[in-house]
Amino acid sequence: MISYLKTLASLAILVSASAWAQDPSGYPGNYAKAPRFKALVYHNEHVETAHQDFARQSLEFLHKLTYGEGWIMDVTTDFNRYTYNDLKDYNVIVMLNDAPSSPGAREAFQEYMENGGGWVGFHAAGYNDRNTNWAWLNQFLGCGQFLCNNWPPQPVLLEVDVEDHPVTKNLPKEFVSASSEWFMWQPSPRENPDVTVLLTLSPKNYPIGLKDVISWGDFPVVWTNNRYRMIYLNMGHGDEEYIDPTQNLLLINALRWVVSRDPAGDPFTK
């Protein structure tokens, strides 16, 4: 009886393999015949040195991801020259170390996001205090203003909040990040029902900092406001952000996830 069952199982495997081999739709590869999406990467050259360093290394990292012309990466240091009509041609905008500051640029970006645009923002791109005078940015981020930060930059233990999310599903439950300066917000984005927090600075890190010390508090570092096609990552300070493969995987996952939710359709399935 056991031998008979083994024979049936073997036949089933052979039939399945034969059907797969004869069915082109079963082929696992999906090779692009043209660039899958178009991204605008913005950075400011007139910011603190550590944020310039992050932008420079980010451009190198992202450029490598375009090899084979898989997607188009346009780079700008002047966001003011882009109107909404210009921005809507992009599947995603990546802001590395700054956010728009002029009224016209802010208006164009807001219109872009409220009409289905995509955004991946790092560190200083989400910074907003009482001097920024852009209330919509906090609405967009889904949190309050900057509250405090650790200093100097350091690696931290991060905890994954949502293990089955496309951005985190292939990450370990906990991992040590590359060194960065970490921002805390008040109120925390976790208090917003529209926000999904994906990674949090573990309370095991407290107290964190050697000069500026944070001893307690809710400390989300990666999240998405579900009202928009966006993700914010608090990483982005200094020249060590791309030395850790787990964090690199997180960044790629984040970019891919935002792009995949384009209202025009998922370009990775075409």
C-alpha positions as CSV (number, residue, x, y, z in Angstrom):
1,M,0.0,0.0,0.0
2,I,2.8,2.4,0.9
3,S,4.6,1.6,-2.3
4,Y,1.4,2.2,-4.3
5,L,0.9,5.7,-2.6
6,K,4.6,6.6,-3.4
7,T,4.0,5.6,-7.0
8,L,0.9,7.8,-7.2
9,A,2.8,10.7,-5.6
10,S,5.6,10.4,-8.1
11,L,3.2,10.3,-11.1
12,A,1.5,13.4,-9.8
13,I,4.8,15.3,-9.6
14,L,5.7,14.2,-13.1
15,V,2.4,15.3,-14.5
16,S,2.6,18.6,-12.7
17,A,6.2,19.2,-14.0
18,S,5.2,18.2,-17.5
19,A,2.2,20.6,-17.5
20,W,4.4,23.4,-16.3
21,A,7.0,22.8,-18.9
22,Q,4.4,22.9,-21.7
23,D,2.6,26.0,-20.3
24,P,4.5,29.3,-21.0
25,S,2.4,31.1,-18.5
26,G,4.0,29.0,-15.8
27,Y,7.5,30.4,-16.6
28,P,8.8,32.2,-13.4
29,G,10.6,35.0,-15.2
30,N,9.0,38.3,-16.3
31,Y,11.6,40.2,-18.4
32,A,10.9,43.9,-19.1
33,K,11.0,45.0,-22.7
34,A,11.1,48.7,-21.7
35,P,11.6,50.6,-18.4
36,R,8.9,49.6,-16.0
37,F,8.5,53.0,-14.2
38,K,9.8,56.5,-14.0
39,A,11.1,58.1,-10.8
40,L,12.2,61.7,-9.9
41,V,14.9,61.8,-7.3
42,Y,15.2,65.1,-5.5
43,H,18.0,66.2,-3.2
44,N,19.3,69.5,-1.9
45,E,23.0,70.4,-2.2
46,H,22.8,73.2,0.4
47,V,22.1,71.2,3.5
48,E,24.2,69.9,6.3
49,T,27.2,67.7,5.3
50,A,25.7,64.5,6.7
51,H,22.6,64.9,4.6
52,Q,24.6,65.6,1.5
53,D,26.6,62.5,2.2
54,F,23.5,60.4,2.4
55,A,22.1,61.9,-0.9
56,R,25.4,61.2,-2.7
57,Q,25.5,57.6,-1.6
58,S,21.7,57.2,-2.3
59,L,22.2,58.3,-5.9
60,E,24.9,55.7,-6.3
61,F,22.7,53.0,-4.7
62,L,19.7,53.9,-6.8
63,H,21.6,54.2,-10.0
64,K,22.8,50.6,-9.6
65,L,19.1,49.5,-9.3
66,T,18.5,51.0,-12.8
67,Y,21.1,48.7,-14.5
68,G,19.7,47.1,-17.6
69,E,17.3,50.1,-18.0
70,G,14.7,48.5,-15.7
71,W,13.4,52.0,-14.8
72,I,14.2,55.6,-15.5
73,M,15.7,57.7,-12.8
74,D,15.7,61.5,-13.3
75,V,17.6,63.5,-10.7
76,T,17.1,67.1,-9.7
77,T,18.4,69.6,-7.2
78,D,15.7,72.2,-8.1
79,F,12.2,71.1,-7.2
80,N,10.9,74.6,-7.9
81,R,11.0,74.1,-11.6
82,Y,8.5,71.3,-11.6
83,T,4.8,72.0,-12.0
84,Y,2.1,69.5,-11.3
85,N,1.9,68.7,-15.0
86,D,5.6,67.8,-14.9
87,L,5.3,65.7,-11.7
88,K,2.4,63.6,-12.9
89,D,4.6,61.9,-15.5
90,Y,6.5,60.2,-12.6
91,N,5.3,57.0,-10.9
92,V,7.2,58.0,-7.8
93,I,9.1,60.9,-6.3
94,V,12.0,60.0,-4.0
95,M,13.1,62.8,-1.6
96,L,16.5,62.1,-0.1
97,N,17.3,65.0,2.2
98,D,14.8,67.8,1.9
99,A,11.2,68.7,1.1
100,P,9.8,71.5,-1.1
101,S,10.1,74.9,0.5
102,S,8.6,77.5,-1.9
103,P,4.8,77.9,-2.1
104,G,4.7,76.9,-5.8
105,A,6.7,73.7,-5.3
106,R,4.7,72.8,-2.2
107,E,1.4,73.3,-4.1
108,A,2.6,71.2,-7.0
109,F,3.7,68.4,-4.8
110,Q,0.5,68.4,-2.8
111,E,-1.6,68.2,-5.9
112,Y,0.6,65.4,-7.2
113,M,0.1,63.3,-4.0
114,E,-3.6,64.0,-3.7
115,N,-4.0,62.7,-7.3
116,G,-2.4,59.4,-6.7
117,G,1.3,60.2,-6.9
118,G,3.9,58.1,-5.1
119,W,6.5,59.2,-2.6
120,V,9.4,57.7,-0.8
121,G,10.8,60.1,1.7
122,F,13.9,59.8,3.9
123,H,14.9,61.5,7.2
124,A,15.1,65.3,6.6
125,A,12.5,65.1,3.8
126,G,9.9,64.7,6.6
127,Y,11.3,67.1,9.1
128,N,8.8,69.7,10.1
129,D,8.8,72.0,13.1
130,R,7.0,75.3,14.0
131,N,9.3,77.2,11.7
132,T,8.5,75.1,8.6
133,N,5.1,76.7,8.1
134,W,3.6,73.7,6.2
135,A,0.7,72.2,8.0
136,W,-0.1,69.9,5.1
137,L,3.2,68.1,5.5
138,N,2.1,66.9,8.9
139,Q,-1.3,65.9,7.6
140,F,0.5,64.0,4.8
141,L,3.0,62.3,7.1
142,G,0.2,61.5,9.6
143,C,2.1,62.7,12.6
144,G,2.9,65.8,14.6
145,Q,6.0,68.0,14.5
146,F,9.5,67.0,15.3
147,L,9.9,66.5,19.0
148,C,13.5,65.4,19.7
149,N,16.4,63.3,18.5
150,N,19.4,61.3,19.8
151,W,23.0,62.5,19.2
152,P,25.4,61.4,17.9
153,P,24.2,59.1,15.1
154,Q,24.3,55.5,16.1
155,P,22.9,52.1,15.0
156,V,19.8,50.9,16.8
157,L,17.8,47.7,17.2
158,L,14.6,47.9,15.1
159,E,11.5,45.9,15.5
160,V,9.1,45.0,12.7
161,D,5.5,45.9,13.6
162,V,3.7,44.3,10.7
163,E,5.4,41.0,9.6
164,D,3.2,40.3,6.6
165,H,3.4,43.7,4.9
166,P,5.1,43.7,1.4
167,V,7.8,46.0,2.8
168,T,8.7,43.8,5.8
169,K,7.6,40.3,4.9
170,N,11.2,39.2,4.1
171,L,12.9,41.0,7.0
172,P,13.8,39.5,10.3
173,K,11.5,40.4,13.2
174,E,14.4,42.4,14.7
175,F,17.6,43.7,13.2
176,V,20.3,46.2,13.9
177,S,20.1,49.2,11.6
178,A,23.0,51.2,10.1
179,S,24.0,54.3,12.0
180,S,21.7,57.3,11.8
181,E,20.2,60.2,13.7
182,W,16.7,59.2,14.8
183,F,13.7,61.6,15.0
184,M,10.8,61.3,17.4
185,W,7.5,63.1,16.7
186,Q,4.7,64.5,18.8
187,P,2.0,63.2,18.4
188,S,3.4,59.9,17.2
189,P,2.1,58.7,13.8
190,R,0.9,55.6,15.7
191,E,-1.9,57.7,17.1
192,N,-3.3,58.4,13.6
193,P,-5.8,55.7,12.6
194,D,-4.8,56.3,8.9
195,V,-1.2,55.3,9.6
196,T,0.4,51.9,9.6
197,V,3.7,51.8,11.5
198,L,6.0,49.2,9.9
199,L,9.2,49.5,12.0
200,T,9.8,50.9,15.5
201,L,13.0,51.7,17.4
202,S,13.0,49.0,20.1
203,P,12.6,50.2,23.7
204,K,15.6,48.0,24.4
205,N,17.7,50.8,23.0
206,Y,16.8,53.2,25.9
207,P,18.6,55.3,26.9
208,I,19.8,56.2,23.5
209,G,22.4,58.9,22.8
210,L,25.7,60.0,24.3
211,K,25.2,63.8,24.0
212,D,21.5,64.2,23.4
213,V,19.8,61.3,25.2
214,I,16.3,60.0,24.8
215,S,15.1,57.8,27.7
216,W,11.6,56.8,26.8
217,G,8.7,57.3,24.3
218,D,7.0,55.9,21.2
219,F,9.6,55.8,18.4
220,P,8.2,54.7,15.0
221,V,10.9,55.0,12.2
222,V,9.1,53.6,9.1
223,W,5.4,54.1,8.3
224,T,2.8,54.8,5.7
225,N,-0.2,57.0,5.7
226,N,-2.8,54.9,4.0
227,R,-4.6,58.0,2.6
228,Y,-1.7,58.4,0.2
229,R,0.7,56.2,-1.8
230,M,3.7,56.9,0.3
231,I,6.3,55.6,2.8
232,Y,8.5,57.5,5.2
233,L,11.8,56.1,6.4
234,N,13.7,57.9,9.2
235,M,17.0,56.7,7.9
236,G,19.1,59.2,6.0
237,H,21.9,60.8,8.1
238,G,25.6,60.3,7.2
239,D,27.6,58.0,5.0
240,E,26.9,54.6,6.6
241,E,23.3,54.0,5.6
242,Y,24.1,51.5,2.9
243,I,26.5,49.3,4.7
244,D,23.8,46.9,6.0
245,P,22.2,44.4,3.6
246,T,19.0,44.1,5.7
247,Q,18.4,47.8,5.6
248,N,19.2,47.9,1.9
249,L,16.6,45.3,1.4
250,L,14.1,47.4,3.4
251,L,14.8,50.4,1.1
252,I,14.3,48.4,-2.1
253,N,11.1,46.8,-0.7
254,A,9.8,50.3,0.1
255,L,10.5,51.7,-3.3
256,R,9.0,48.7,-5.1
257,W,5.9,48.7,-2.9
258,V,5.1,52.3,-3.6
259,V,5.6,51.9,-7.3
260,S,3.5,48.7,-7.4
261,R,0.4,50.6,-6.2
262,D,0.4,53.1,-9.1
263,P,-3.3,53.8,-10.0
264,A,-2.3,53.1,-13.6
265,G,-1.5,49.5,-12.6
266,D,1.4,47.5,-11.1
267,P,4.3,47.9,-13.6
268,F,5.9,44.8,-12.3
269,T,3.2,42.5,-13.5
270,K,3.2,43.8,-17.1
